[in-house]
Amino acid sequence: MHIGRRRMDRRCAWARGGRHAFRLERVVAPGRIMMEAMTATATVLVGLIVGSFLNVVILRLPQGSFRSAGSRSHCPKCGELIRAKDNIPVLSYLLLRGRARCCKSSIHWRYPVIELLTAFAFFLLYLFHAPLTDGYVPQLPTLARLAVDACFVSAILAASVIDLEHRILPDAINYPGLVCGLAISLLMPGLHSGDWVSASGALANAPMASLIDAALGAGIGAGAIYSIALVGKLVYRTEAMGLGDVKFMAFTGAFVGPQSVLLAMLLAVLVGAVLGLIAALRSGDPRTPFGPFLAIGVLAVHFYEQVVQKALLEDFPLWLQTSPYGLPVMLLVCVLSIVALLLLRRIRLDAGDDDSEYDAPE
């Protein structure tokens, strides 16, 4: 899982200040500051609008009504069309004090949270890719990469929230995401410049090498999750993971590539083992959706690959070997995990929940 030097330099240049928007030696004209400020503001506003659209996706996709419900937003309680002035991201929620104008029913807090979260994510993407202009001239390749990352993050956010609420990872997100990942790898070969085939120079055709890396990322991601699901089914004699997770990793693997998808899965398993166990103990149900943890792993590796790799594959193993607390901590974690799993099993048996009756959703 050695990461190519070019890829690490490309993704982590901001950490060395190489791509930071506000480096003093690069910001020399007031006009440039104004252009970057306007670009950042526009990025946040677009994030708010996209967040509003994601709320529609999150609401309608699980119901199968995304196309049939029409293009106009309507109240989910009474069905009345929502006026344009009541559909402004965040602001309308505040002005209406969380109540629908038509029927006075409460508006779910998720709506402004998703809008703000998307806007914040877009702002972080702006900082990651800035500067986006050279004086008054937009840098089109950088803008294109920002747009791709914005779509990628938006799709992952929508899929994660749907998985949390409905325990499904919709094909309507996974399949188009996979196709887009493969297509973008052809159009933007730099997306996989540090991956196996592209970095090896085995193919002189850079777009084709990038496409192969994207396909490898999709195949390895899907295959690894499917293997885990098979092992879980053999151990627990029931579906341990739905096929939606497999398709989700195929989609995201096409974007991050074969090296990164394995690192993302490792991080997802570690985060899921901790947060998933806490969530399961609180709810009494061990069937915690795994999609959000996969999303955390994918996004962390996509933007901070060098940091994640160093922490998981270098710093943490070194701490286990050298620290007098390393072995006791690992043993304690193992014991607590076993006790927690047994407790969850007991809770399910007391509730009369038969594992054989559960069929993991897609």
Backbone torsions as a table, in degrees:
resi	resn	phi	psi	omega
1	MET	NA	31.1	178.5
2	HIS	-69.9	130.2	-176.8
3	ILE	-91.6	131.5	-179.2
4	GLY	-59.0	145.2	-176.7
5	ARG	-62.1	-39.5	-179.0
6	ARG	-64.3	-38.3	-177.9
7	ARG	-68.2	-41.8	179.1
8	MET	-64.3	-41.5	179.7
9	ASP	-64.1	-39.4	-177.6
10	ARG	-67.4	-43.1	-173.5
11	ARG	-84.0	-23.0	-174.0
12	CYS	-116.0	15.8	-179.8
13	ALA	-61.7	-32.1	179.8
14	TRP	-61.1	-31.8	-177.0
15	ALA	-67.6	-25.1	177.7
16	ARG	-94.9	3.7	-179.8
17	GLY	85.2	4.2	-174.8
18	GLY	-69.8	-25.2	-176.3
19	ARG	-126.7	16.4	-177.4
20	HIS	-72.4	139.0	-171.6
21	ALA	-67.2	-26.3	-167.8
22	PHE	-118.1	29.3	173.6
23	ARG	-65.0	132.0	-172.4
24	LEU	-62.5	-36.6	-175.8
25	GLU	-72.1	-14.7	-179.1
26	ARG	-103.5	-22.7	178.7
27	VAL	-96.1	96.7	-173.3
28	VAL	-115.6	-10.9	-176.3
29	ALA	-127.1	138.9	176.6
30	PRO	-57.9	-33.5	179.0
31	GLY	-61.4	-37.2	179.6
32	ARG	-68.9	-40.6	177.3
33	ILE	-59.9	-42.9	179.7
34	MET	-63.4	-42.7	-179.7
35	MET	-63.7	-42.4	-179.8
36	GLU	-68.0	-37.2	177.7
37	ALA	-64.8	-41.4	177.9
38	MET	-65.5	-39.3	179.3
39	THR	-65.8	-42.0	178.6
40	ALA	-63.6	-42.6	179.0
41	THR	-63.2	-43.7	178.6
42	ALA	-62.3	-37.9	179.2
43	THR	-63.5	-42.1	178.8
44	VAL	-65.5	-42.4	179.5
45	LEU	-63.6	-41.4	176.0
46	VAL	-62.5	-38.2	177.5
47	GLY	-61.1	-39.7	177.3
48	LEU	-63.6	-42.6	179.8
49	ILE	-66.1	-44.4	178.4
50	VAL	-62.9	-39.5	177.4
51	GLY	-60.2	-38.4	176.4
52	SER	-63.7	-40.4	177.1
53	PHE	-66.2	-38.7	179.2
54	LEU	-63.1	-33.1	175.7
55	ASN	-60.5	-38.8	176.9
56	VAL	-65.8	-43.3	179.0
57	VAL	-61.1	-46.3	-178.4
58	ILE	-63.1	-35.8	-179.3
59	LEU	-76.4	-44.0	-168.3
60	ARG	-91.9	-32.6	-176.6
61	LEU	-58.3	-49.1	179.6
62	PRO	-62.6	-25.6	179.8
63	GLN	-85.2	-9.2	-177.3
64	GLY	71.1	22.4	-175.2
65	SER	-115.8	19.5	-175.1
66	PHE	-64.9	-38.9	-179.3
67	ARG	-89.8	-41.7	-173.0
68	SER	-73.2	-19.8	-175.9
69	ALA	-76.9	-6.4	179.7
70	GLY	86.2	176.1	-175.4
71	SER	-88.2	-19.5	-177.9
72	ARG	-83.7	139.7	176.5
73	SER	-74.6	141.9	-179.7
74	HIS	-137.6	158.6	-179.9
75	CYS	-67.8	126.0	179.9
76	PRO	-68.5	-15.5	-178.9
77	LYS	-87.3	-56.2	-175.4
78	CYS	-105.7	-11.3	177.0
79	GLY	84.7	-0.8	-179.3
80	GLU	-72.5	142.7	179.3
81	LEU	-63.0	140.9	-179.3
82	ILE	-89.6	129.9	179.2
83	ARG	-66.1	154.8	-179.1
84	ALA	-60.5	-38.9	-178.2
85	LYS	-70.6	-17.7	177.7
86	ASP	-96.9	7.6	-175.7
87	ASN	-119.2	20.3	177.4
88	ILE	-80.2	126.5	-176.7
89	PRO	-53.7	132.9	176.1
90	VAL	65.2	-52.0	-175.0
91	LEU	-61.1	-44.5	-179.7
92	SER	-62.9	-38.2	178.5
93	TYR	-61.3	-41.2	-179.8
94	LEU	-70.0	-43.0	-178.8
95	LEU	-66.6	-35.7	179.5
96	LEU	-84.8	-3.5	-179.9
97	ARG	56.3	39.5	175.4
98	GLY	71.8	19.9	179.9
99	ARG	-125.9	137.6	177.4
100	ALA	-68.6	138.2	-179.3
101	ARG	-67.5	-33.3	-172.6
102	CYS	-74.5	-46.7	-174.1
103	CYS	-126.1	3.9	177.7
104	LYS	63.3	14.6	176.1
105	SER	-74.3	154.3	-177.2
106	SER	-71.5	140.7	175.8
107	ILE	-91.7	129.6	-176.4
108	HIS	-60.0	138.0	-179.9
109	TRP	-63.6	-17.2	-179.3
110	ARG	-61.5	-32.3	-175.3
111	TYR	-60.4	-55.7	178.1
112	PRO	-67.4	-30.2	179.7
113	VAL	-65.2	-45.0	178.9
114	ILE	-63.7	-40.7	179.5
115	GLU	-64.1	-44.7	178.6
116	LEU	-68.1	-39.9	179.9
117	LEU	-64.2	-41.3	178.3
118	THR	-66.2	-42.4	178.0
119	ALA	-61.8	-41.6	178.9
120	PHE	-65.8	-40.3	177.8
121	ALA	-62.9	-40.8	178.4
122	PHE	-66.0	-36.4	177.5
123	PHE	-65.3	-41.1	176.5
124	LEU	-63.4	-37.8	176.5
125	LEU	-63.4	-39.4	176.7
126	TYR	-60.0	-47.2	179.7
127	LEU	-62.2	-35.7	-178.6
128	PHE	-66.6	-39.0	-175.1
129	HIS	-98.1	-11.3	-175.7
130	ALA	-61.8	152.0	1.4
131	PRO	-79.9	146.8	-179.4
132	LEU	-98.1	-6.1	-179.5
133	THR	-131.2	153.4	173.4
134	ASP	-114.2	90.9	-170.2
135	GLY	73.2	-114.3	177.5
136	TYR	-105.5	6.5	-175.9
137	VAL	-104.6	122.2	178.1
138	PRO	-66.0	142.2	174.4
139	GLN	-90.2	98.1	-171.3
140	LEU	-61.5	-42.2	178.1
141	PRO	-60.7	-39.5	178.7
142	THR	-68.2	-40.3	176.9
143	LEU	-62.7	-38.7	179.0
144	ALA	-64.8	-42.5	179.0
145	ARG	-66.2	-37.8	176.1
146	LEU	-61.8	-42.4	179.6
147	ALA	-63.9	-41.1	178.7
148	VAL	-63.3	-46.6	179.9
149	ASP	-64.9	-35.4	178.5
150	ALA	-64.5	-43.6	177.3
151	CYS	-65.0	-40.2	-179.9
152	PHE	-62.4	-48.6	-180.0
153	VAL	-64.3	-40.4	-179.5
154	SER	-62.7	-44.2	179.6
155	ALA	-63.8	-41.6	179.5
156	ILE	-65.9	-40.4	179.3
157	LEU	-62.9	-46.6	179.7
158	ALA	-62.5	-44.8	-179.5
159	ALA	-63.2	-39.1	-178.3
160	SER	-66.4	-43.6	179.9
161	VAL	-65.9	-40.7	177.5
162	ILE	-62.4	-40.0	179.1
163	ASP	-65.9	-38.2	177.9
164	LEU	-64.4	-40.4	-174.2
165	GLU	-86.8	-33.6	-172.8
166	HIS	-124.1	-4.7	-178.8
167	ARG	58.8	41.8	172.6
168	ILE	-138.3	147.6	170.7
169	LEU	-114.3	101.8	-166.4
170	PRO	-63.2	139.7	173.0
171	ASP	-62.3	-27.4	-179.4
172	ALA	-65.6	-16.1	173.8
173	ILE	-102.4	-42.9	-174.1
174	ASN	-67.2	-47.5	-176.4
175	TYR	-67.3	-50.2	175.4
176	PRO	-61.3	-34.8	178.0
177	GLY	-63.2	-40.5	177.9
178	LEU	-64.0	-45.8	179.5
179	VAL	-62.1	-43.7	178.8
180	CYS	-63.8	-39.8	178.8
181	GLY	-61.5	-41.7	178.2
182	LEU	-68.7	-42.4	-179.0
183	ALA	-66.3	-43.0	-178.9
184	ILE	-66.3	-31.9	177.5
185	SER	-63.0	-30.1	175.6
186	LEU	-74.4	-41.5	-176.1
187	LEU	-78.1	-28.6	-178.1
188	MET	-128.4	78.1	-176.8
189	PRO	-59.0	-24.4	179.7
190	GLY	-63.9	-15.6	178.9
191	LEU	-59.9	-31.0	-177.5
192	HIS	-123.3	31.3	-174.7
193	SER	-62.8	-24.1	-179.1
194	GLY	-103.0	5.7	-178.0
195	ASP	-83.4	178.5	-167.3
196	TRP	-54.2	-60.2	-173.8
197	VAL	-71.7	-45.0	-178.2
198	SER	-63.7	-42.8	-177.6
199	ALA	-73.4	-27.0	-177.6
200	SER	-72.9	-23.1	-177.0
201	GLY	73.3	15.8	-179.0
202	ALA	-66.2	-28.3	178.3
203	LEU	-116.2	130.6	177.9
204	ALA	-74.6	-23.8	179.9
205	ASN	-81.9	101.6	-175.8
206	ALA	-62.6	-43.7	178.3
207	PRO	-60.4	-39.8	179.4
208	MET	-68.1	-39.2	177.0
209	ALA	-63.2	-40.3	178.0
210	SER	-64.7	-39.8	178.2
211	LEU	-62.9	-41.2	178.9
212	ILE	-64.4	-41.5	177.3
213	ASP	-62.3	-40.1	178.1
214	ALA	-64.0	-42.6	178.8
215	ALA	-65.2	-38.6	176.8
216	LEU	-64.4	-41.7	177.9
217	GLY	-60.8	-43.2	178.8
218	ALA	-65.2	-44.6	-178.2
219	GLY	-67.3	-43.0	-179.6
220	ILE	-68.1	-42.4	178.8
221	GLY	-61.5	-48.5	-179.8
222	ALA	-66.8	-42.3	-178.3
223	GLY	-65.2	-39.7	-179.9
224	ALA	-65.9	-44.0	179.1
225	ILE	-66.3	-39.2	179.6
226	TYR	-64.8	-37.2	177.4
227	SER	-64.3	-42.1	177.2
228	ILE	-61.9	-40.3	179.5
229	ALA	-63.7	-39.5	178.7
230	LEU	-65.5	-43.5	178.4
231	VAL	-62.8	-43.4	178.3
232	GLY	-61.7	-36.5	179.1
233	LYS	-67.5	-38.0	178.5
234	LEU	-68.7	-38.9	-177.2
235	VAL	-74.2	-46.6	-173.7
236	TYR	-97.4	-3.5	179.7
237	ARG	56.1	33.7	174.9
238	THR	-158.6	166.9	179.4
239	GLU	-65.6	115.2	-178.7
240	ALA	-88.4	-19.6	-176.3
241	MET	-155.9	138.2	-178.7
242	GLY	-80.6	163.3	178.6
243	LEU	-69.4	-17.7	176.4
244	GLY	-59.8	-36.9	177.1
245	ASP	-64.6	-37.8	178.7
246	VAL	-63.1	-47.7	-179.4
247	LYS	-67.1	-35.4	179.0
248	PHE	-63.2	-40.7	179.3
249	MET	-73.2	-27.2	172.9
250	ALA	-66.0	-44.3	178.4
251	PHE	-61.3	-52.9	-176.7
252	THR	-71.7	-32.7	178.5
253	GLY	-63.7	-31.2	177.6
254	ALA	-65.7	-26.7	178.9
255	PHE	-85.9	-44.0	-172.0
256	VAL	-91.0	-18.7	177.3
257	GLY	91.9	170.3	-173.0
258	PRO	-67.8	-37.1	-179.5
259	GLN	-69.6	-47.9	-174.9
260	SER	-68.7	-32.2	-175.8
261	VAL	-66.9	-33.6	177.4
262	LEU	-69.5	-42.0	177.6
263	LEU	-65.0	-38.0	178.2
264	ALA	-63.5	-40.1	179.0
265	MET	-66.4	-39.5	178.0
266	LEU	-61.2	-45.9	178.7
267	LEU	-64.7	-40.2	-179.9
268	ALA	-62.3	-40.5	179.4
269	VAL	-64.6	-43.2	-179.5
270	LEU	-65.9	-45.7	178.9
271	VAL	-65.9	-42.0	179.8
272	GLY	-64.8	-34.3	179.9
273	ALA	-64.0	-34.6	-179.0
274	VAL	-85.3	-60.4	-176.5
275	LEU	-68.0	-37.6	179.5
276	GLY	-64.9	-37.9	178.7
277	LEU	-67.4	-40.6	177.6
278	ILE	-63.5	-44.7	179.6
279	ALA	-64.3	-38.5	-179.7
280	ALA	-67.5	-39.1	178.4
281	LEU	-66.6	-36.0	179.6
282	ARG	-70.4	-38.4	-177.0
283	SER	-92.0	-17.7	-176.1
284	GLY	76.4	10.4	-178.7
285	ASP	-125.9	114.9	-177.5
286	PRO	-75.6	-5.8	-176.6
287	ARG	-84.4	61.0	-179.9
288	THR	-76.3	132.7	178.4
289	PRO	-57.8	134.6	-177.6
290	PHE	-93.4	-15.1	-177.4
291	GLY	-56.0	-46.3	179.4
292	PRO	-60.9	-33.8	178.3
293	PHE	-71.2	-38.1	173.7
294	LEU	-61.7	-39.4	179.1
295	ALA	-63.0	-42.5	178.4
296	ILE	-60.6	-45.6	179.8
297	GLY	-62.8	-44.3	-178.3
298	VAL	-64.3	-47.8	-177.7
299	LEU	-67.1	-40.2	179.4
300	ALA	-61.9	-43.4	-178.6
301	VAL	-73.3	-36.2	-178.7
302	HIS	-61.4	-37.4	-175.3
303	PHE	-106.0	-23.4	-176.2
304	TYR	-132.1	46.5	-172.5
305	GLU	-60.0	-45.2	-177.7
306	GLN	-63.6	-40.0	-179.9
307	VAL	-65.3	-46.1	-179.3
308	VAL	-64.2	-43.7	-179.4
309	GLN	-61.7	-44.0	-179.4
310	LYS	-64.8	-40.8	-177.8
311	ALA	-68.2	-43.6	-174.3
312	LEU	-82.7	-37.5	-171.8
313	LEU	-102.9	-10.8	-179.1
314	GLU	-123.9	-60.3	-173.6
315	ASP	-66.9	-48.1	-176.9
316	PHE	-65.3	-47.7	175.8
317	PRO	-60.2	-37.0	178.9
318	LEU	-65.1	-39.2	178.0
319	TRP	-64.5	-40.2	178.8
320	LEU	-62.5	-35.4	-177.2
321	GLN	-79.0	-36.3	-170.8
322	THR	-99.9	-27.3	-176.3
323	SER	-81.7	138.3	175.7
324	PRO	-67.5	-14.4	-180.0
325	TYR	-94.7	-6.3	-174.9
326	GLY	-59.5	-56.7	-178.0
327	LEU	-65.1	-46.3	177.5
328	PRO	-58.7	-39.3	179.6
329	VAL	-64.5	-43.3	179.6
330	MET	-64.0	-42.3	178.4
331	LEU	-64.1	-41.4	179.1
332	LEU	-63.1	-41.9	178.7
333	VAL	-62.5	-42.8	179.5
334	CYS	-62.9	-45.4	-179.4
335	VAL	-63.8	-45.9	179.6
336	LEU	-63.3	-36.5	178.7
337	SER	-65.3	-43.3	179.3
338	ILE	-63.9	-44.2	178.9
339	VAL	-61.7	-42.5	-179.6
340	ALA	-64.7	-42.1	178.9
341	LEU	-64.1	-40.8	177.5
342	LEU	-64.9	-38.9	178.3
343	LEU	-64.1	-42.2	178.2
344	LEU	-64.1	-40.2	177.9
345	ARG	-61.3	-41.9	179.7
346	ARG	-64.9	-40.2	179.2
347	ILE	-61.5	-42.7	-178.7
348	ARG	-68.3	-38.6	178.6
349	LEU	-66.7	-40.3	178.4
350	ASP	-64.6	-30.8	179.8
351	ALA	-83.3	-3.4	179.5
352	GLY	75.3	24.4	-178.9
353	ASP	-88.8	113.4	-178.4
354	ASP	-91.7	124.4	-179.1
355	ASP	-57.7	-35.0	-174.6
356	SER	-67.5	-16.5	-178.2
357	GLU	-89.0	-5.1	-175.9
358	TYR	-97.1	127.2	176.2
359	ASP	-117.2	114.7	-174.4
360	ALA	-60.7	130.9	180.0
361	PRO	-74.9	162.4	175.1
362	GLU	-84.7	NA	NA
